Amino acid sequence: MVQAQSNPNGSDAIEVLPVQGSVYMLVGAGPNVTAQVGSDGVLLVETMSAPMVPCIAAEIQKLAPGPIRYIVNTNLDGDHTGGNAALAKVGAPGASPTDFGGATIIAHENVLNRMSKETGESLAVNPGLLNDEYYTPTKDFYFNGEAIFVIHEADAHSDGDSIVLFRRSDVISAGDTFTPDRYPVIELERGGSVQGLLDALNHILHLTVPAKLQEGGTRVIPGHGRLCDEADVVEYRNS
């Protein structure tokens, strides 16, 4: 693991864990951040809170010199999206994130709708909002030589949850549909449900493949907690 520079606001430093393939897991004061790196640049899943941005940016620059081109938010919680605006500026050259000059910020349309409603802001006012929402069951694209699938998990932790599958690396970034270090959090006021969360966990299990003796294989990065595999998701679902 790599120790980051100290955060000027006193938050914990970032630790970086190589997962497999081109995917890394960044652990600090907040949800886990997934980073996929390569010759095309950097893709992030989650951005933690704004005070953590200097540490995240410092570690990303150590992993890859290229720009942050994509940010995926798995839900609208502030600890997952708070660093969007600042990290989007580390994106591709351009006038501003509103004309796609910065990083492209992806999430399900329910996230954008709720963020806009709850904050009363538009993208022109708040560049931390999404600029590439999707409304279909999945969104896929190719980046750093790898197929990326952003998959909507309806009515789970909330009604806007996504998981992200990195097909070549064989890694899933699960967001808060899977949090092995704590009890499930179901935001009823934002459309979450117990059955939706169970459906999301079963879908993750459908996508994962274990290696020998049920250990290893597909790696699962939870919204919070340690790096896991299929057996850990089974235990969490059944508990």
Sequence and secondary structure as in RCSB ss.txt:
>XXXX:A:sequence
MVQAQSNPNGSDAIEVLPVQGSVYMLVGAGPNVTAQVGSDGVLLVETMSAPMVPCIAAEIQKLAPGPIRYIVNTN
LDGDHTGGNAALAKVGAPGASPTDFGGATIIAHENVLNRMSKETGESLAVNPGLLNDEYYTPTKDFYFNGEAIFV
IHEADAHSDGDSIVLFRRSDVISAGDTFTPDRYPVIELERGGSVQGLLDALNHILHLTVPAKLQEGGTRVIPGHG
RLCDEADVVEYRNS
>XXXX:A:secstr
  B    TT     EEEEEETTEEEEESSSS EEEEEETTEEEEE    GGGHHHHHHHHHHH SS EEEEE SS
  HHHHTTHHHHHTTSSSSS GGGTSS EEEEEHHHHHHHHHHH   TTT TTS SEEE SSEEEEEETTEEEEE
EEETTSSSTTEEEEEETTTTEEEEETT  TTS     GGGT  HHHHHHHHHHHHHH    GGG SSSEEEESSS
S B HHHHHHHHH 
